[in-house]
Amino acid sequence: MMKFKSPRFTVVVSASLLLAGITCAYSAVAGKWPWQRRIGKDVEIHHKQQHEERVRPEMWPQEPATPTDVDDARFIDAFRTICGDKRLGAERGEKFGTAILTFARQYDVDPFLMGGLIYDQSRCLPKQPDNETRRYGLSRIDVAMHAPHIREGQYNYWILENDQWSARAVKAEKYPFNLWKAANPISNIYWTAVILSVFKAQQESLATAFANAFEHATYRHYVSHWFFGDNVQSSEPEDRILTARRRLLEYYNGVGIAAAGEYQGVKLVSPLDGVPRMVLDDFGRRRGNRKTGYRHQGMDLVAELDEPIRAVGDGKTVFVGVDMPDAGSKRMTGEEATRFDPRKMGAGGRYVAINHGNGLRSYYMHMDTISVDDWRDVKAGDIIGTVGRSGSTDSGPHLHLEFRTDNGRLDPAAFLQPVLVDPKRIAGAAQISKQSAAEQHF
């Protein structure tokens, strides 16, 4: 055995591994490690400023556990639901879902996590190499990040044990690792399972080694390393993946629409699946100039493009159409609104209003598509369209939700608390306790 000493760690390297071609990039200088650093570049972060200013990992409750014995047919149905059958197709949905289950079992990773990652990264559509991001396939694998560690049918990595770095490897012989295999759907799913299994094994070691690194972020789950490599710099990508994972679990378990609260006898449900959902911006928050800027008229929820939007309660649609630049609104059918040129819209974009009775009306803005028409009865939980960013020029996709009465506007968060993670309210209360990612077993 060969040993390298440093003020912080003792590194143990197998001579046979060195002879096999694994290079040791370790030096005696503190802050170096015995492998070539994995560094994620050009990571896509939605709502960066709001997330960094407001959201902390400890705000989230414990994530739901993975079922002990996953039923293949139910998982495939759930995967097809989140991906959208029209987009994915039944044959391809079954093929991808089966591959996720097969390789997740082989490498002991959570299939719901894999499904959520694939949904978030590609909307389940195979993607060819991207010359800008250099990421590939369904899960957008960063080939350059991992290629130096994959040799002779195995992924080589390091674990910190008793202040010593020890070399480990996981066999990965089914497909070669290159740009084209990373773009192929089935081999991409295979390598997604392999890479996640490595980060799962390394999560505690990486957290220890990079705890004091520059621009290191606190985070909840090892899936963060998928985006950033060794040193995690934001928890926002993992929040997206874990939200998609919760959606998959809801579809798999058939739990139905999440009850949220009520307003004067009107039963309310979550407008989005995969609860709890993060409040991006609060009702009444000053926009623009702190003294003269206008007050936010509703509540913004973090959401992804094409997510289904649900009616928060029973009622009747009283407006379907588009907000116009002249402060007016134009009524039209849902299909006409979906086709309407976004360049001609006002700030609210495509939107729907529902009268729930007892004085309550709900408004859903910035929609991408609308699937209901005017003056139609709806039930709580009915899908009325999809999330978008129509009319919004300075932010990513999100749901703007308003509650209005004859006496003015209400804060929707006050009536939907059970299905929200609301930084404004959490900041003034005891923080939600949670178990570590290792204890949650997903």
Summary of the structure (lengths in Angstrom):
residues: 442
radius of gyration: 23.8
end to end distance: 35.5
largest distance: 78.2
contacts: 1438
relative contact order: 0.12
helix: 33%
strand: 24%
